[in-house]
Amino acid sequence: MPSTWVRESIHRIERDFQRSADTHLIAVDLPGMPQVQLYLKDESTHPTGSLKHRLARSLFLYCLCNGWIKEGTTIVEASSGSTAVSEAYFARMLGLPFIAVMPRGTSPAKVALIEFYGGQCHYVDNPGEVYSEAARLAHARGGHYMDQFTYAERATDWRGNNNIAESIFDQMRSEAHAEPRWVVVGAGTGGTSATIGRYIRYNRGATELCVVDPERSVFLDYYRTRDASVTAEGGSDVEGIGRPRVEPSFEPGVVDRMIRVPNAASYAAMRVVESLVGHKYGGSTGTNFCGALELACEMAGRGEQGSIVTLACDGGERYLDTYYNDKWLAANRYDIAPHVARLTAACATGRWTPA
Ligand SMILES: Cc1ncc(COP(=O)(O)O)c(C=O)c1O
Protein backbone atom coordinates (compact mmCIF):
# COMPACT_ATOMS: atom_id res chain seq x y z
CA MET A 1 0.00 0.00 0.00
CA PRO A 2 1.60 3.32 -1.05
CA SER A 3 2.20 5.74 1.84
CA THR A 4 0.02 8.74 2.50
CA TRP A 5 2.96 10.87 1.34
CA VAL A 6 3.10 9.06 -2.02
CA ARG A 7 -0.64 9.37 -2.54
CA GLU A 8 -0.65 13.03 -1.59
CA SER A 9 2.35 13.64 -3.88
CA ILE A 10 0.58 12.10 -6.89
CA HIS A 11 -2.49 14.17 -6.08
CA ARG A 12 -0.36 17.32 -5.81
CA ILE A 13 1.10 16.73 -9.29
CA GLU A 14 -2.36 16.06 -10.72
CA ARG A 15 -3.70 19.25 -9.16
CA ASP A 16 -0.80 21.20 -10.70
CA PHE A 17 -1.63 19.62 -14.07
CA GLN A 18 -5.28 20.59 -13.62
CA ARG A 19 -4.21 24.23 -13.05
CA SER A 20 -2.04 24.20 -16.19
CA ALA A 21 -3.19 25.05 -19.74
CA ASP A 22 -1.93 23.28 -22.86
CA THR A 23 0.67 24.95 -25.05
CA HIS A 24 -0.21 26.86 -28.23
CA LEU A 25 0.06 25.73 -31.85
CA ILE A 26 1.12 28.76 -33.88
CA ALA A 27 0.42 28.94 -37.64
CA VAL A 28 3.49 30.34 -39.45
CA ASP A 29 2.92 31.63 -42.99
CA LEU A 30 5.75 31.06 -45.46
CA PRO A 31 5.29 33.83 -48.06
CA GLY A 32 6.88 31.87 -50.93
CA MET A 33 4.88 28.67 -50.26
CA PRO A 34 1.16 29.40 -49.70
CA GLN A 35 0.38 25.73 -50.44
CA VAL A 36 2.45 24.54 -47.44
CA GLN A 37 1.25 25.60 -43.98
CA LEU A 38 3.85 25.44 -41.21
CA TYR A 39 2.91 25.18 -37.52
CA LEU A 40 5.07 25.76 -34.44
CA LYS A 41 4.10 23.89 -31.27
CA ASP A 42 5.18 26.42 -28.64
CA GLU A 43 6.43 24.41 -25.67
CA SER A 44 8.16 27.46 -24.19
CA THR A 45 4.84 28.43 -22.59
CA HIS A 46 4.91 25.59 -20.06
CA PRO A 47 5.29 26.78 -16.40
CA THR A 48 9.00 25.80 -16.51
CA GLY A 49 9.54 27.11 -20.03
CA SER A 50 10.23 24.01 -22.12
CA LEU A 51 8.97 20.71 -23.57
CA LYS A 52 10.67 19.05 -20.63
CA HIS A 53 7.83 20.10 -18.32
CA ARG A 54 5.77 17.21 -19.73
CA LEU A 55 8.64 14.73 -19.30
CA ALA A 56 9.44 15.83 -15.75
CA ARG A 57 5.81 15.37 -14.72
CA SER A 58 5.74 11.88 -16.30
CA LEU A 59 9.06 10.88 -14.71
CA PHE A 60 7.97 11.90 -11.20
CA LEU A 61 4.65 10.04 -11.54
CA TYR A 62 6.48 7.00 -12.96
CA CYS A 63 8.98 6.93 -10.06
CA LEU A 64 6.31 7.57 -7.38
CA CYS A 65 4.15 4.75 -8.76
CA ASN A 66 7.19 2.43 -8.96
CA GLY A 67 7.98 3.09 -5.29
CA TRP A 68 11.37 4.58 -6.25
CA ILE A 69 10.71 7.95 -4.58
CA LYS A 70 9.73 8.31 -0.93
CA GLU A 71 9.45 11.22 1.52
CA GLY A 72 12.87 12.93 1.78
CA THR A 73 14.45 11.16 -1.24
CA THR A 74 17.19 13.25 -2.87
CA ILE A 75 16.52 13.48 -6.62
CA VAL A 76 19.51 13.54 -8.98
CA GLU A 77 19.42 14.07 -12.76
CA ALA A 78 21.90 14.25 -15.63
CA SER A 79 20.67 17.16 -17.70
CA SER A 80 21.79 19.91 -20.10
CA GLY A 81 19.47 22.16 -18.25
CA SER A 82 15.86 22.08 -19.52
CA THR A 83 14.98 18.79 -17.81
CA ALA A 84 16.70 19.90 -14.62
CA VAL A 85 14.72 23.14 -14.56
CA SER A 86 11.45 21.20 -14.85
CA GLU A 87 12.47 18.46 -12.39
CA ALA A 88 13.58 21.08 -9.84
CA TYR A 89 10.05 22.53 -10.07
CA PHE A 90 8.40 19.18 -9.26
CA ALA A 91 11.00 18.30 -6.58
CA ARG A 92 10.24 21.59 -4.83
CA MET A 93 6.50 20.85 -5.11
CA LEU A 94 7.10 17.57 -3.25
CA GLY A 95 9.61 19.05 -0.78
CA LEU A 96 12.52 16.93 -2.11
CA PRO A 97 16.20 17.96 -2.45
CA PHE A 98 17.28 18.15 -6.11
CA ILE A 99 20.74 17.98 -7.70
CA ALA A 100 21.37 18.56 -11.41
CA VAL A 101 24.58 17.18 -12.94
CA MET A 102 25.51 19.11 -16.07
CA PRO A 103 28.41 20.07 -18.33
CA ARG A 104 30.39 23.12 -17.20
CA GLY A 105 29.38 26.01 -19.45
CA THR A 106 25.65 25.26 -19.43
CA SER A 107 23.84 28.58 -19.93
CA PRO A 108 23.89 30.74 -16.79
CA ALA A 109 20.20 31.48 -17.34
CA LYS A 110 19.35 27.79 -16.93
CA VAL A 111 21.56 27.47 -13.84
CA ALA A 112 19.74 30.43 -12.30
CA LEU A 113 16.37 28.84 -13.06
CA ILE A 114 17.36 25.53 -11.43
CA GLU A 115 18.52 27.41 -8.34
CA PHE A 116 15.30 29.50 -8.41
CA TYR A 117 13.35 26.27 -7.97
CA GLY A 118 15.63 25.30 -5.08
CA GLY A 119 17.87 22.93 -7.06
CA GLN A 120 21.64 22.50 -6.69
CA CYS A 121 23.94 22.42 -9.76
CA HIS A 122 26.88 19.99 -9.95
CA TYR A 123 29.32 20.35 -12.86
CA VAL A 124 31.43 17.91 -14.88
CA ASP A 125 34.13 18.93 -17.37
CA ASN A 126 33.49 16.12 -19.84
CA PRO A 127 29.82 16.07 -21.06
CA GLY A 128 30.11 12.29 -21.38
CA GLU A 129 30.53 11.94 -17.62
CA VAL A 130 27.12 13.32 -16.59
CA TYR A 131 25.56 9.84 -16.39
CA SER A 132 28.16 8.14 -14.15
CA GLU A 133 28.51 11.22 -11.93
CA ALA A 134 24.73 11.47 -11.43
CA ALA A 135 24.54 7.75 -10.56
CA ARG A 136 27.50 8.11 -8.16
CA LEU A 137 25.97 11.14 -6.42
CA ALA A 138 22.56 9.47 -6.05
CA HIS A 139 24.19 6.40 -4.57
CA ALA A 140 26.35 8.44 -2.20
CA ARG A 141 23.26 10.35 -0.96
CA GLY A 142 20.94 7.33 -0.77
CA GLY A 143 18.86 9.21 -3.35
CA HIS A 144 17.32 8.41 -6.73
CA TYR A 145 18.87 8.99 -10.17
CA MET A 146 15.93 9.91 -12.43
CA ASP A 147 17.93 9.04 -15.59
CA GLN A 148 15.84 10.79 -18.24
CA PHE A 149 17.93 9.21 -21.02
CA THR A 150 16.78 5.69 -20.05
CA TYR A 151 13.23 6.36 -18.87
CA ALA A 152 11.97 9.20 -21.12
CA GLU A 153 10.43 6.80 -23.63
CA ARG A 154 9.06 4.52 -20.91
CA ALA A 155 7.60 7.12 -18.54
CA THR A 156 5.67 8.94 -21.28
CA ASP A 157 2.30 7.44 -22.29
CA TRP A 158 2.71 7.35 -26.10
CA ARG A 159 -0.95 6.33 -26.68
CA GLY A 160 -2.41 9.56 -25.28
CA ASN A 161 -2.90 11.12 -21.85
CA ASN A 162 -2.16 14.60 -23.23
CA ASN A 163 1.23 13.63 -24.56
CA ILE A 164 2.72 16.14 -27.01
CA ALA A 165 1.53 14.17 -30.06
CA GLU A 166 -2.08 13.97 -28.91
CA SER A 167 -1.99 17.69 -28.16
CA ILE A 168 -0.65 18.50 -31.67
CA PHE A 169 -3.11 16.30 -33.58
CA ASP A 170 -6.01 17.53 -31.48
CA GLN A 171 -5.13 21.18 -32.15
CA MET A 172 -4.75 20.44 -35.90
CA ARG A 173 -8.16 18.80 -36.34
CA SER A 174 -9.95 21.89 -37.79
CA GLU A 175 -7.07 22.95 -40.04
CA ALA A 176 -7.23 22.69 -43.87
CA HIS A 177 -4.57 19.95 -43.78
CA ALA A 178 -5.47 18.44 -40.40
CA GLU A 179 -3.16 15.44 -40.85
CA PRO A 180 0.37 16.87 -41.15
CA ARG A 181 2.55 15.58 -44.00
CA TRP A 182 5.55 15.84 -41.63
CA VAL A 183 6.28 16.35 -37.94
CA VAL A 184 9.86 17.57 -37.41
CA VAL A 185 11.68 17.31 -34.04
CA GLY A 186 15.18 17.02 -32.65
CA ALA A 187 16.49 14.39 -30.23
CA GLY A 188 18.21 14.67 -26.88
CA THR A 189 16.92 11.71 -24.92
CA GLY A 190 14.87 10.74 -27.98
CA GLY A 191 11.74 10.60 -25.84
CA THR A 192 9.81 13.22 -27.82
CA SER A 193 10.47 11.59 -31.20
CA ALA A 194 9.67 8.12 -29.77
CA THR A 195 6.36 9.39 -28.36
CA ILE A 196 5.32 11.15 -31.59
CA GLY A 197 6.42 8.27 -33.84
CA ARG A 198 4.59 5.67 -31.78
CA TYR A 199 1.44 7.83 -31.53
CA ILE A 200 1.30 8.25 -35.33
CA ARG A 201 1.68 4.50 -35.87
CA TYR A 202 -0.79 3.62 -33.10
CA ASN A 203 -3.37 5.90 -34.75
CA ARG A 204 -2.48 4.48 -38.18
CA GLY A 205 -1.74 7.97 -39.48
CA ALA A 206 -0.09 8.91 -42.79
CA THR A 207 2.09 11.58 -41.16
CA GLU A 208 5.85 10.99 -41.40
CA LEU A 209 8.36 11.82 -38.67
CA CYS A 210 11.62 13.60 -39.48
CA VAL A 211 14.32 13.96 -36.83
CA VAL A 212 16.95 16.67 -37.20
CA ASP A 213 20.47 16.20 -35.79
CA PRO A 214 23.10 18.91 -35.07
CA GLU A 215 26.87 18.62 -35.46
CA ARG A 216 28.88 16.27 -33.20
CA SER A 217 25.86 14.03 -32.54
CA VAL A 218 25.56 10.27 -33.16
CA PHE A 219 21.82 9.89 -33.88
CA LEU A 220 21.95 10.27 -37.69
CA ASP A 221 24.88 7.88 -38.04
CA TYR A 222 23.14 5.38 -35.75
CA TYR A 223 19.91 5.76 -37.75
CA ARG A 224 21.76 4.90 -40.94
CA THR A 225 24.05 2.13 -39.65
CA ARG A 226 22.17 0.88 -36.54
CA ASP A 227 25.62 0.63 -34.95
CA ALA A 228 24.77 1.48 -31.31
CA SER A 229 28.44 1.74 -30.34
CA VAL A 230 29.01 4.89 -32.35
CA THR A 231 30.26 7.86 -30.28
CA ALA A 232 31.13 11.52 -30.88
CA GLU A 233 33.60 13.87 -29.16
CA GLY A 234 32.50 16.97 -27.20
CA GLY A 235 28.96 18.32 -26.97
CA SER A 236 26.71 19.23 -29.93
CA ASP A 237 26.73 22.97 -29.02
CA VAL A 238 22.95 23.08 -29.46
CA GLU A 239 21.61 22.72 -25.92
CA GLY A 240 19.09 19.95 -25.45
CA ILE A 241 19.70 18.01 -28.65
CA GLY A 242 22.46 15.93 -30.17
CA ARG A 243 24.29 13.34 -28.04
CA PRO A 244 27.84 11.93 -27.83
CA ARG A 245 26.44 8.37 -27.43
CA VAL A 246 23.33 6.50 -28.60
CA GLU A 247 20.67 7.08 -25.92
CA PRO A 248 18.35 4.24 -24.84
CA SER A 249 15.20 6.36 -25.36
CA PHE A 250 15.99 7.07 -29.03
CA GLU A 251 13.90 4.71 -31.19
CA PRO A 252 15.11 4.72 -34.82
CA GLY A 253 12.30 2.35 -35.84
CA VAL A 254 9.68 5.11 -35.58
CA VAL A 255 11.71 7.66 -37.58
CA ASP A 256 11.01 8.03 -41.33
CA ARG A 257 13.82 10.40 -42.16
CA MET A 258 16.76 12.25 -40.58
CA ILE A 259 18.45 15.52 -41.61
CA ARG A 260 21.82 16.89 -40.43
CA VAL A 261 21.71 20.63 -39.66
CA PRO A 262 24.91 22.72 -39.29
CA ASN A 263 24.99 24.63 -35.98
CA ALA A 264 25.45 28.00 -37.69
CA ALA A 265 22.23 27.29 -39.62
CA SER A 266 20.41 26.50 -36.34
CA TYR A 267 21.51 29.83 -34.82
CA ALA A 268 20.58 31.67 -38.04
CA ALA A 269 17.15 30.00 -38.05
CA MET A 270 16.48 31.28 -34.52
CA ARG A 271 16.62 34.81 -35.97
CA VAL A 272 14.46 33.90 -38.99
CA VAL A 273 11.82 32.34 -36.70
CA GLU A 274 11.87 35.51 -34.56
CA SER A 275 11.27 37.62 -37.68
CA LEU A 276 8.31 35.38 -38.64
CA VAL A 277 6.54 34.99 -35.26
CA GLY A 278 7.96 37.83 -33.13
CA HIS A 279 9.32 35.61 -30.35
CA LYS A 280 12.82 34.40 -29.46
CA TYR A 281 13.31 30.64 -29.10
CA GLY A 282 16.28 28.37 -28.35
CA GLY A 283 18.84 26.62 -30.54
CA SER A 284 16.93 23.35 -30.95
CA THR A 285 13.97 25.34 -32.30
CA GLY A 286 16.31 26.74 -34.96
CA THR A 287 17.44 23.22 -35.85
CA ASN A 288 13.81 22.08 -36.12
CA PHE A 289 12.91 25.05 -38.32
CA CYS A 290 15.75 24.27 -40.75
CA GLY A 291 14.48 20.73 -41.20
CA ALA A 292 10.86 21.85 -41.58
CA LEU A 293 11.78 24.53 -44.12
CA GLU A 294 13.80 22.07 -46.24
CA LEU A 295 10.83 19.66 -46.32
CA ALA A 296 8.41 22.51 -47.11
CA CYS A 297 10.57 23.51 -50.11
CA GLU A 298 10.57 19.89 -51.31
CA MET A 299 6.76 19.80 -51.10
CA ALA A 300 6.48 23.15 -52.90
CA GLY A 301 8.90 21.91 -55.54
CA ARG A 302 6.63 18.93 -56.18
CA GLY A 303 3.54 21.16 -56.21
CA GLU A 304 2.32 19.32 -53.11
CA GLN A 305 -0.17 20.92 -50.68
CA GLY A 306 -0.09 20.11 -46.98
CA SER A 307 1.03 21.01 -43.48
CA ILE A 308 4.18 20.55 -41.44
CA VAL A 309 4.37 20.75 -37.63
CA THR A 310 7.57 21.41 -35.70
CA LEU A 311 8.45 22.32 -32.10
CA ALA A 312 9.51 25.48 -30.37
CA CYS A 313 11.20 23.66 -27.51
CA ASP A 314 12.18 26.49 -25.12
CA GLY A 315 12.39 30.27 -24.90
CA GLY A 316 15.24 32.34 -26.38
CA GLU A 317 15.77 34.40 -23.22
CA ARG A 318 17.91 31.48 -21.99
CA TYR A 319 20.42 32.05 -24.82
CA LEU A 320 20.93 35.82 -24.85
CA ASP A 321 24.52 35.26 -23.64
CA THR A 322 25.26 32.60 -26.25
CA TYR A 323 23.40 31.96 -29.53
CA TYR A 324 21.87 35.49 -29.63
CA ASN A 325 25.25 37.08 -28.76
CA ASP A 326 27.39 38.05 -31.76
CA LYS A 327 30.56 38.03 -29.63
CA TRP A 328 29.84 34.44 -28.56
CA LEU A 329 29.23 33.44 -32.20
CA ALA A 330 32.48 35.05 -33.33
CA ALA A 331 34.46 33.52 -30.44
CA ASN A 332 33.10 30.09 -31.45
CA ARG A 333 33.69 30.77 -35.16
CA TYR A 334 30.04 30.54 -36.21
CA ASP A 335 29.26 32.72 -39.27
CA ILE A 336 25.48 32.83 -39.50
CA ALA A 337 25.08 35.54 -42.20
CA PRO A 338 25.08 33.18 -45.25
CA HIS A 339 22.55 30.95 -43.49
CA VAL A 340 20.24 33.85 -42.57
CA ALA A 341 20.28 34.86 -46.26
CA ARG A 342 19.73 31.28 -47.48
CA LEU A 343 16.86 30.55 -45.07
CA THR A 344 15.15 33.92 -45.63
CA ALA A 345 15.31 33.35 -49.41
CA ALA A 346 13.81 29.88 -48.99
CA CYS A 347 10.87 31.32 -47.02
CA ALA A 348 10.30 33.95 -49.74
CA THR A 349 10.73 31.71 -52.80
CA GLY A 350 10.12 28.09 -51.75
CA ARG A 351 13.48 27.15 -53.24
CA TRP A 352 15.96 25.35 -50.98
CA THR A 353 19.71 25.97 -51.20
CA PRO A 354 21.69 23.29 -49.31
CA ALA A 355 24.15 24.53 -46.63
C1 LIG B 1 15.63 22.69 -25.52
C2 LIG B 1 15.45 21.25 -25.88
N1 LIG B 1 15.03 20.91 -27.09
C3 LIG B 1 14.86 19.61 -27.47
C4 LIG B 1 15.13 18.58 -26.62
C5 LIG B 1 14.98 17.13 -27.09
O1 LIG B 1 13.96 16.45 -26.49
P1 LIG B 1 14.05 14.89 -26.16
O2 LIG B 1 14.93 14.72 -24.99
O3 LIG B 1 12.65 14.49 -25.89
O4 LIG B 1 14.61 14.19 -27.36
C6 LIG B 1 15.59 18.89 -25.35
C7 LIG B 1 15.94 17.81 -24.45
O5 LIG B 1 16.52 18.01 -23.41
C8 LIG B 1 15.73 20.25 -24.97
O6 LIG B 1 16.18 20.60 -23.76
The ligand as a Tripos MOL2 file, in Angstrom:
@<TRIPOS>MOLECULE
LIG
   16    16     1     0     0
SMALL
NO_CHARGES

@<TRIPOS>ATOM
      1 C1         15.6260   22.6930  -25.5210 C.3       1 LIG1
      2 C2         15.4520   21.2520  -25.8830 C.ar      1 LIG1
      3 N1         15.0310   20.9120  -27.0920 N.ar      1 LIG1
      4 C3         14.8620   19.6120  -27.4700 C.ar      1 LIG1
      5 C4         15.1260   18.5760  -26.6230 C.ar      1 LIG1
      6 C5         14.9840   17.1310  -27.0930 C.3       1 LIG1
      7 O1         13.9560   16.4470  -26.4930 O.3       1 LIG1
      8 P1         14.0530   14.8850  -26.1650 P.3       1 LIG1
      9 O2         14.9320   14.7240  -24.9880 O.co2     1 LIG1
     10 O3         12.6480   14.4860  -25.8890 O.co2     1 LIG1
     11 O4         14.6120   14.1860  -27.3610 O.co2     1 LIG1
     12 C6         15.5880   18.8920  -25.3500 C.ar      1 LIG1
     13 C7         15.9370   17.8060  -24.4510 C.2       1 LIG1
     14 O5         16.5200   18.0060  -23.4110 O.2       1 LIG1
     15 C8         15.7320   20.2540  -24.9690 C.ar      1 LIG1
     16 O6         16.1800   20.5980  -23.7590 O.3       1 LIG1
@<TRIPOS>BOND
     1     1     2 1
     2     2     3 ar
     3     2    15 ar
     4     3     4 ar
     5     4     5 ar
     6     5     6 1
     7     5    12 ar
     8     6     7 1
     9     7     8 1
    10     8     9 2
    11     8    10 1
    12     8    11 1
    13    12    13 1
    14    12    15 ar
    15    13    14 2
    16    15    16 1
@<TRIPOS>SUBSTRUCTURE
     1 LIG1         1 GROUP 0 **** ****
